[in-house]
Amino acid sequence: MSTAATVADPGPGAGAATDAPGGRAQRLDIQGLRALAVGLVLLYHLWPNRLGGGFVGVDVFFVISGFLIGGHLLAELGSTGRIRLGRFWVRRARRLLPASLLVLAAVTVAVLTIVPLSAREDFLHQVAGSALYVQNWVLADQAVDYLAIDAAPAPVQHYWSLAVEEQLYVALPLVLVAGLLLTRGRVGQRARRWWPVALLGVLAVASLAWSVVSTGTDPGVAYFSTLTRAWEFLAGALLAATRVRLGPVPRLVAGTVGLGAILLAAATFDGDGFPGAVALVPVLGAVLVLAAHDRGPVGWASRWRPVSWLGDVSYAVYLWHWPLIVLVPHVTDEPLGTVQKLAVAVVTVVLAWVSTAYVEHPLRAAGGPRGGARAGSRAGRRGTLVLAATLVTTLAVAATAVLGARSAVREQEDQLAEARARLLSGDAGCLGAAAMDPRVTGCEDLGDTLVPPPSSASIDDYVDPDCWAFFGVTELRLCGIGSDDPAAPRVLAVGDSHSYGYLPAYETLAEQLGWHVDVATRAGCSWGTRPQGGRTETYASECNQWKQALADHLAQSPPYDVILTTADQGGYLAEPGDGESAREATVAGHREAWAAEVARGSVVVALRDYPAGDADVVGCVEEHEDDAVDRCSRPRDEAIGAFDALARAVEQTPGSALVDLRDLMCTEDTCLPVVGNVVVYRNKAHLTASFVRTLAPYLVERVPVAVERARRSAPAG
């Protein structure tokens, strides 16, 4: 199989060997660089603890694609004075789509047959996003979704980088055409040669600057954003545009230093501050290797047939490897061990060879002109037919994924409605928390019945947007439940999503105790005076604005009789002041906020945070319904963190008391994923609404006791 191909090659791991920009001699060294890049990504995904920075292989791919595609466009612009957009995009689609759609189709079938129902909706939505090449924005949206942060990785998550490249394949030629239109007739011959370089340089600098800023303020989005990655692509395009020519010795130095920079990044990076300025290391390393041409270690290694062959199939290796890593454990029912990882690597290479030889290459050849104008015309028609077929397939894959996701949601909703009806009917004995109560006897044996069905546990939440401020919201959202009697005790329930998750229990509390309960909760924000950190500067700023709105509400309202509060103890700590740790600042912030309200006549009751589930607790329970307690439980000392700011603040704040419900979720040594036939978690950090309803009677019992205890400890006066 020949390694020769034209310049118009696809992006990350793209298939065949490649001509240099402008149709010059073939560049086997580019195949060697591709082999290195895909090897780093593969090793990183299989053994992340061994090669923590292997993700920089994707950045190397961006540079290669920019060098090839940018060089191709600029060569056409220089020789013809125009860019044929339709021809360019048709060639891109014909070369990229068949292999990617084949993998997406295979993944869709696998998701519909072997993946637990609880994960299908998200996985299939990501398949649709990948088919439409917007997967990077799908993941960027999830990166700011508080309830999706801990979602299991989808088998097409890696398509984000392909989406970035496809978007740049659309944007770059449009930018060049716009520049051509603006400069036509306005610049001289010399300027016509250099304006594209200047334009690309300005765009690259702007993208790099935005990458640095965005990585500091919103790293989750910055990692996947086309705007923060464009400069890496443009760095390769600028190398092609400037036509750098080095002598033999400088090329050798460039190739060696460039490879060293890439390997240094792969060996030492851990993702912090990435892509930002630190991405300059692998990006400039890749630029240097390309500038070295066939000199240096990569150039020499590329002459070895296995290396150039791996570069030839690298696009397919990139496409196939991640779905296997994610899906194989669903088949084997166990995490990947060393033997399974080696098997995945071998199967990946075999599938890559098959799809390259029998899908990519034949369909590429279908559009290539041979044998004169008439033959070229026939080949062009064949290419058009191939393109039309791939576009239809794209829409079919996306539609199938969307319909499959909707079907999964409907099935989950039906199961959940049935489970809720049974739970609320009260005819099932001691479901849930009551099974942990030694005072309760004569419980009905429900066998293996679980409420909610594990496949719908992930959507078993209680939604009332009037009580909940999500990311992006800084004003206080306050909802009132319970008694409207002006004489009823006034209670405020405040905190983050862990407090919001108790809303079904707060309703029972208000109803049975005759209280009026105001609920004010916000994603990632606890009640305290100290500024709170967050995943990004933006989130921290928004949280602190919300906390100020809460403080203003408390100051302007009559004092509440009782304030209930809780927060994720594994969440964001307060920003430390001079001479204190973040933990000390968090406790101090609680104490200061609570003491101010106690001084006004309120008492504070803190609900001790509940234990955290395992990473994929919902999927584990779904796959092991019959023995979920044995297979999916978590040791108590892992589920319950050593640091408990709420408990420490109670110890330091007269007029406050603690309510602990962990005895209803954990034994002495283990915290359970299923209690009394009720699934405890809807994700690793949040409880199902069904289980919270079973906790309600214990809140009704324990909170008034804690209120009296807090009143007895309150300062006199």
N, C-alpha and C positions, 0 to 999 in steps of 0.2 A: 504494500500500500504506500503510495507516494506521499511525502509530506508537503508537497507543493500546493499552494493555493493562491488566491488573489489577495489584495490588500483588504478587501471588504469583509473582514472577519468579525464575529460577534464579540461580546464582552467577557465577563468573568469566566475564565477557563475555556474561552472559545476554541472551537475545533481545530481546523487544519493549520499547517504552517503558513507563514504569511510573507508576502512581498513587503519590502520597505515602502514607505509612503512615496507616491509618485511613480510606482511601477519599476523601481530599481531592483537590484539583485535580491533574491530570497533571503530571509533573515531567520535561519535556524536558531540563532541565539534567543530570539523572541520565544520560540517554543521551549527552550531551556528555562527562560524566566517564567513562563506559564507553568511549566512542570514544578518549579520551585514554589510558586504561589499556591497552586492547588494542593501540593504536598503539605505546606504549612497549615492550610485550612483544614485538610483532612485530619492531620495529626492533632490539631487543636481541638476539633470537635470530638475525636475519639479519646484523647488523653489531655483534657484541659489542664490538669494539675501538673503535667510534664512540660507543656509548651503553652504557658499562659498568654503569650502574645501572638499566637499563630493566626489570630484574626487579621493581622496586617497583610496576609496574603490577598485579601479583598482589595486593599489599597493599591497593592502592586498591580492587580488586574485593572483597576481604574486608570492607572498611568499607561499601561499597555494599550488599552482601548482608546484613550485620548491620543496617544502617539499615532496609532494606525488610522483611526477615523478622522482625526484632525488633519493628519498629513494627506489623507485621500482627498478631503474636501478642499484643502488649500492648494493641492496640486491641480485639481480640476479648475479651481478659481483662477490660478495663475496661467494655465494653458489655454483656457477657453473664455475666461472673463465672466463665467456664470457658474451656477450650481444647479444641476437638474434635480430638484427636490423629489419629484415623484419617483424617478429612477433610483435615487439613493434610498428612499424609504422602502420601496419594493424589495430591493436587495437585502436590506436589513431584515425585513419581515421574513423573507424566504429562507434566510440563513439562520435566524434565531428561533422562530416560532415552532417549527416541527418538533425539534427535540424537547423543548420546554413543555409543549402541549402533551407530548407522549408521557412525560413524567407526571404532569398534572392529572392526566386521565388515570394513570395507574394509581396515583395517590387518592383520587376521588373514590375509586373502587375499593381501595383498602380501608379508607375512613368509613365508608358505608357498611363494611362487612366485619371489620375487626376492632374498630375503635369504640370504646364505651359511649353510650348515648350522651352522657354528660359533657363530653368533649367535642361532639360532632359539629354542633352549631359553629363554634369558634373556628375549628379546623376548616370547615367547608367555606366559611366566609373568607378565610385567608386564601383558600384555593381560588375563589372568585377574584379576590384582589390580585393574586399572582397572575392569573390568566389575563387580566386587564392591565397588568404592569403598574399597579398602584400599591403594591404590597408594602413598600417602605412607609407610605402614609398610613396604611392600616396599622402597622406596628408603632408608628409615632403616636397615633391616637391612643393605642393601648398603653403606651408609656406614660400617658397622663391620666389614664383611667385608674382611679384609686382601687377599684374592685377587680381590676384585671392585671394588676402588677405581678401577682404571683401565679398567673395562669400558666399551665403547662405549655412548653414550646410546641408550635404546630409543625407538621412535617414539611411545610413549604415556607417556613420562616426565612430560609436562606434566599428566597427569591427577592428579598428587599434590594439586594445589590444589583440584580438584573433589572429591577424596576428603575433604579437610579440611572443606570446606563441607558435604558430605553428612553427615558425622559430627556436625557442629554442628547441622544441621537435625534430627537425631534427638535430640541431647542437650539443646538449649536448651528446646524445649517440655516435655521431661520435667522439667528443673530448675524451670521455672515452675509446672508442675502440682504438683511436690513442695512448692514454696513455698506454693502456694495451700492445699494440704491442711494444712500445718503452721500457717498463720496463720488459717485459717477459724475464726471464733468466738472468736479470741484477741486481735484487734486492732480498733481503731476505724475509722471511715470514712476519716479522714485518713491513717492508717497503711496502709490497704488500697490507697491510691493510690501510696504511696511505697515500700512494701516491695520491689516488683520492681526499682525503681531502685537501692535499696541492695544488693539481692542481686546484680544484674548488676555493680554497681560493685566489690563485694568480689571477685567472680570475675575481673573484668578485672584488678584490681590483682594478684591471686594469679598469674594467667597471665603478666602482664608480668614479675613478679618471677622466676617460674620460667624465662621466656624469657631473662632477663639471666643467671641462674645457669647454665642449661643451655648457652647459647651459649658461655660461657667454658670449660665443662668438656667438652662433647660437641657441638661445632658441627654435625657431620654429621647427627646425629639431631635436634638443635634446629631445623634448617632445615625439616625435613619434619613435625615433630611437631604434632599437633592441639593439644596442651596449650600449646605455646609460641606458637601462632598464634591461639588463641581470643580473646585480648584485642583483637586487631585487629577481629574480627567484633563483639565486644561493645562496642567504641568506637562503631561505627555504631549498634548497638542502643540504647546510652545516649543518643546524640543524639536518636533518635526518642522515647525514653522521657521525656526531660526537656522535650521540646517547646519548644526554644529559639526565641525570636522576637526577631529583630534589626530595627532600623530600617534604612532605605535606605542610609545612609552606612556604618554598621558592616557591613552585608552586602557592600557593595562592597569594603571593606577586607578582610573575611574571605575573599571569593572571590579577590581578587588575591594576598593573602599565601598562601592555601592552594595555589593553582596554583604560585606561586613555590617553595614547599616541595617539592612533588612534582617539579617540573622540576629543582630543585637536587639532590635525591636521585638522580634519573635520570642527571644529568650527572656527578656526583662520586662516587657510591658504587661500590665494587668488590667487595662481598660480605664483606669482613672485618668481624667482629663482628656479623653479621646472622643472625637477626632482632633479638635483643637490644634494648638501649635505642635504638640508632640508627634502628630501625624507627619510632620515634615521629615522625620527620620526615615521611615520606610518609603515615603514618596520620593524624596530626593535620592535615596538609595536606588530605587527603580529607575529614575531618570539617568543616574550615572551608569547603571548597567546597560541601558539602552544606548547611551552615548558611546559606550565602549565597543559597541558592535560585536565582533566575534572575538575580541580580546578579553582576557580575564577568566576567572573560574567558570562563570556561567556560559560564556561563549565556548570554552573548551568542552565543558560537559555536554553541551547541546549537540556535539558531533557524535556522541554515543547514541546509538539507535534507540535504546530503551528510554532515554531522556526525551529525545525529540518525539518519540511515539506517545509518551505520557502527555507532552504538550499538545499533541494532536487531539487526544481524547479528553483534554482537561475540562472543556466545557461540559461534556457529559458526566465526567467524574463529579464536577461541582453540582450538577443537577441531581444526580442519583444518591450521593452519599448521605445527605441529611435525612431524607425520607426513611432510609433504612435504619439510621441511628434511632429515630423516633419511633418507628413502627415495629421493629423487630421485638422489643420488649413486650408489646401487646400480644405477640404470637407466642413467645417463650414463657411469658408470665414471670419474668425475672429481669433484673437490671443487667445491662451488658457487662460481662466479665471479659478478661483478657482474650480468651478463646473466641468468644462471640464478636469482640471488636475486630480481631484479625479476620474472622469470617466476613464481617461487614465490609472490611477494606477489600478483600478479594472479590466478593460479589459486586461491589461498586465498580471495580475496574472491568470486570467481565461485562456487566450491563453497559458500561460506558463504551466499550469496544463494539458491542453489538449495535447499540443505538447510533453510534458514529458511522459504522460501516454500512448499516442497512437502512438508516433513516436520514441522518444529516447529509452524508455525501451524495446519495442518489438524488435527494430533493434539491440540493444545491446544483448538481449537474443538470437538472431539468431545465434550468433557465439559462444555461451557458451557451452562447452562439458558437456553432462549429460549421465548417463547410460552406462558407459563403453567405451571401445576403439572404437567399431563400431559406437555407437551413437555419440561419440566425433568426429569421422571422418565425419559423416553426418553433424553434426553441424559445423564442420570446413568448409565443402563445402558450407553450407548455408552462413556462414560468408564471404567466398570469393565472393559469388554471391552478397551479400549485399554490400560489398566493391566495387565490380565492378560497381554495379548500382549507388552507390553514386558518384564514380569518373566520370561516364558518365554524371550524373546529374550536377556535377560541371562544366564540359566543356560546357554542354548545357546552363546552366545559364549564364556563362561567355560569350559564343558566342551570346546568345540572347541580353545581355546587350550591347555588342560591336556593333552588327548590329543595335540595336535600337538607339544607340548614333549616329552612322553614318547616319541613316535615318533622325534623328532630325537635324543634321548639314546640310544635303542636302536640307531639307525643308526650313531651315533658310536662306541658301544661295540663293535659288531660290526666296524667298520672297524679300530678300534684293536687289538682282539684279533688280527685277521689280520696286521696290521703287526708287532705284537710277536712273534708266532710266527716271522715271517720274519727279524726282526732277531736273535732269540735262536738261530735255527737255524745261523747262521754261514755260510749258503750264498750270501750276496749280495756277497761280495768286500769291498771297503773302503768300506762305508757310513760316512757321518758324518765324524768328525774325521780319520780316516785319509786322506781325500782331500786334506787340507791338509798332509800329511806328505810332504816331498820324498823321503824314503827309501822310500816305498811305491810300487811300480810294478805294472803288469799288472792294474789295476783293471777289474772287469767294468763294461761300459756298461749302465746300467739305464734309459737313455732318460729319459722324463718321470716315471717312478715315484717317488713321494715317500712317505717313512716318517716319522711316521705320515701318513695322508691329511690334508691341511690342514683338512678339515672336522672332524676329531676331535682336532686338535692341542691345542685348549683344555682337553681333559680328560686329556691325556697327562701325568699326574703320578704320583707314587709315594706312597701314603698309608700311614703307620704312626703312628697317634695316640700310641703309647707314646713316640715320639721327639719329639713336637711339642707345644708349648704355644701355644695360640691366644690371641687377645685374650680377656680375662676370666680367664685362668689365670695364677696367680702362683707356684705351686709348680714345682719342677724335675721335668720328666719325662725319665727317662733310660732308654734301651733299649740292650741290648748285642748286638753282632753279631760273628761271626767265631769265633776259636779259644776253647775253654774250658780250654785247658791253662794251669795256674797260672803256668807259666814263659813264656808268650807275652807279647810286648811289650804293654803297656797304652797305649791311645791314646784320647784324648777328641776328638770332633769337635763343635765348639760354634759357635753364631752364630745368625743370623736365618734367614728363609726361603730365602735364597740358599745357606746351608749345608745346610739341610734338603733342598733340591733335589738335592744331591749324594748323597743316600742310596743310590741304586743303585750309584754309583761307590764309595762307602765299603764296600759289601758285597763288591765285587770286590777292593778293596784289602785288606780283612781276609782274604778267602779265599786270595788268591794270595801274600800276604806272611806269612801265619800270625799275624796280629795279632788281638788282641781290641779292638774299637772300641766305646766308649760314645758314643752320640749324644745331645746335649742342645741343642735349638733352640727358639727362640720368635719369634713374629711381631714384627718391627720392633725386635728387641733385638740389639745386638752385645756382644762380650765386652770389658768395660772397667770401670774403677773409678768413673768419673764418672757422676753422674745423667744420664740421657738424656732429651732432649725427645721430643715426639710430637705427633700431630695434636690431642690433647686432654690436659687435665690428668689425666684418669682413665687414659688409655693410658700416659702417662709414668709415673704412679705405679705401675701394674701392672708395667711393664717393669722399673722400678728394684727392685721387690720380687723379681722373678724373678732379677735380677742378684745380689741379695743372697743368694738361695737357692743360686745357682751358686757364689758365693764361699764360702758355708758348706760346700757339698759338697766343694770343693777343699781347704778347710782341714781337713776331717775325714777325708779319704781319703789313702791313700798317694800320693805324687806319681806322675803319669802319666809314661811314658817320652816320649811325644810328644803335643802338643796341636795339632790342626788347627783353624784358625778362618778364617772369611770373613764378609763382611757387605756389604749393599747400600751402595755408596759414594754413592748418591743418596738415602740414607735419612736417619734422624733423627740429628742431631749432638748431642754432649754439651752440657749447659748450662755456659756459660762462668763462670769465677770472676773475681775482680778482676784487671784488667790483662791478660786473655787473650781471644782470640776463641773462638767455638764450634768452629772447626776445630782450633785449638791445644788446646782442652780435650779434643776427641775423640782426637787423637793421644796426648796425655798420659795419658788414661784407658786406652788400649790398652797403652801402654808400662808403666804402673804395674802393671796386672794381669799382663802377661806376665813382667815382671821378677821379680815375687813367686814365680811358679811356676818360672822358670829358677833362682832361688836355691835352690829345693827339689830341683833335679835334673832338671827337665823341659826339653825343647826345644820351641820354638813354631814351627810352619810355617803361614804365612798364605797362603791361596789368593787370589791377586789377583782382585778382582771382575770378573765378565764384563761385556761391553758391553750396553747397554740397547737393546732393539728400538724401532722406531717405534711411535706411539700405537696404530695398528690393524694391527700387523704380521701377526697371524694372518688377519684378514679379507683383507688385501692378498695374502698368499700363496695363500689359497683362490681369490680371484678371478683371480689371474694365475699359475696353476701353471706354465704353459709358460715364462714369462719373469720369475719371481719375483725372481731375483737382480738383474735389471736394474730392475724396478719397485719392489721393496720393500726394497732394501739401504739402509743409512744411512751417511753419511760418518763415518769413524773418529773424527774430532775431536768429533762430536756424540754418538756412541754411548758414547765413553769420556770421562768427566768429567775436568776438569783436576785436581780434588782427589782424592787417594788416601791416606786416613788409614792404611790397612794398610801400604802401601809406606813411608810416612814413619816409622811406628812400627818397622818392621823395621830401617830405617836407624839408629834411635836405641836399639835394644835388642839388645845382645850375647846370643847364645843363641837367636836367631830367624833365620828365612830365609823367602824368598818363592818361591812357585811361580806361574808365569804361563802360563795356558792360552789367552791371547787370540790367539796365532798360529794356533790351530786354529779360530778363528771369524772372523778378520778378515784381509784383505790389508793391504798397506801403507797404503791410502787408505780402504778400505771395510770395514764389518762386515756380514756376510751373514745373510740370513734362512733360507737353505737351504745346507747343506754336505754334499757327498757324498750327495745324494738324501735327506737327513734334515732335517726341519723343525726349526730351532733353537729357536724360542720357542713357548711355549704362551700367553703374554701378553707385554706389553711388558717386564716386569721379571723373568720367570722362564723357565727352559729346559724343554724337553720332557724327559720321562724317557728317551725314545728317544735323544735326542742326548747326554744325560748318560752313558748306557751306552757310547756310542762314545768318550767322553772317559776312561772308566775305565782303559784300558791306559796312557794317558799319565800319569794320576795314579800308577799302579803304578810307572811308570818314573821320574817326576820327584820324587815325594815322598821316597823314600829318599835321593836325591841331596841334596835340601834338608835332610833330617835331619842328614846328615853335615856339611853346610856349617854348620848351626846349632851342632852340637856343637863344631866347631873354633873357632867364634867365642865360645862360652860362657866366662864368667869362670872362671878357675882356682879350684879349691878345693872 
